[in-house]
Amino acid sequence: MKIALVGRPGGGKTTLFNAISSKQVPLLPGVPGAAPSVAVVQVVSAKIDRTRLIETSAESRFMKSLLKGIRVARGLRGDRTRA
């Protein structure tokens, strides 16, 4: 399984990576993008099969709403291409 942690600077990507991998990638406060961008770890946990990430941020809800609006607008003008 390959997972990408993507987000804004200071969003907690390195903290999450450290928590799930039991590694300690150094945090460099005030230096956005300073943490290594690629790492390979083996995560052995029975919990991993039962874990789901549920996005609840306002930005995610906004994007879903925006995409829905695009689909509706395309439907009104007869354009059946997917958004």
C-alpha positions as CSV (number, residue, x, y, z in Angstrom):
1,M,0.0,0.0,0.0
2,K,1.3,3.5,-0.9
3,I,0.1,6.5,1.0
4,A,0.8,10.2,0.4
5,L,0.4,12.7,3.2
6,V,-0.4,15.9,1.5
7,G,-1.3,19.2,3.1
8,R,-0.4,22.8,3.9
9,P,2.8,23.6,5.8
10,G,2.3,23.1,9.5
11,G,-0.7,20.9,8.9
12,G,0.6,17.9,10.9
13,K,1.8,15.7,8.2
14,T,5.2,14.9,9.8
15,T,3.5,14.4,13.2
16,L,1.0,11.9,11.7
17,F,3.9,10.2,9.9
18,N,5.9,9.9,13.1
19,A,2.8,8.5,14.9
20,I,1.9,5.8,12.5
21,S,5.5,4.7,11.6
22,S,7.0,4.9,15.1
23,K,9.9,6.9,13.6
24,Q,11.0,10.4,14.5
25,V,11.4,12.5,11.4
26,P,12.7,15.8,12.8
27,L,10.4,18.8,12.8
28,L,12.0,22.0,11.9
29,P,9.7,24.8,13.1
30,G,9.6,27.8,10.8
31,V,11.0,25.9,7.8
32,P,8.1,24.8,5.6
33,G,8.9,21.7,3.5
34,A,12.0,20.9,5.5
35,A,10.9,17.4,6.5
36,P,11.9,14.6,4.1
37,S,9.3,14.3,1.3
38,V,9.8,10.5,0.8
39,A,10.2,7.7,3.3
40,V,9.5,4.0,3.3
41,V,8.3,2.3,6.5
42,Q,6.7,-1.0,7.4
43,V,3.7,-0.5,9.6
44,V,2.6,-3.7,11.3
45,S,-0.7,-3.3,13.0
46,A,-3.9,-5.2,13.2
47,K,-5.7,-1.9,13.5
48,I,-4.6,-0.8,10.0
49,D,-7.2,-3.0,8.3
50,R,-10.0,-1.4,10.3
51,T,-8.8,2.2,10.0
52,R,-10.5,4.7,7.7
53,L,-9.6,8.3,7.2
54,I,-12.6,10.6,7.2
55,E,-12.1,14.1,6.0
56,T,-14.2,16.6,7.9
57,S,-12.5,19.8,7.0
58,A,-14.5,22.8,5.6
59,E,-12.2,22.8,2.6
60,S,-13.2,19.3,1.7
61,R,-16.9,20.0,2.1
62,F,-16.5,23.1,-0.1
63,M,-14.8,21.1,-2.9
64,K,-17.5,18.5,-2.8
65,S,-20.1,21.2,-3.0
66,L,-18.3,22.9,-5.9
67,L,-18.0,19.7,-7.9
68,K,-21.6,18.9,-7.3
69,G,-22.5,22.4,-8.7
70,I,-20.3,21.8,-11.8
71,R,-22.1,18.5,-12.4
72,V,-25.5,20.2,-12.1
73,A,-24.5,23.0,-14.4
74,R,-23.2,20.6,-17.0
75,G,-26.4,18.6,-16.8
76,L,-28.5,21.7,-17.4
77,R,-26.7,22.4,-20.6
78,G,-26.6,18.8,-21.8
79,D,-22.9,18.3,-21.3
80,R,-22.4,14.7,-20.0
81,T,-18.6,14.9,-19.4
82,R,-17.6,14.1,-15.9
83,A,-16.3,16.7,-13.4
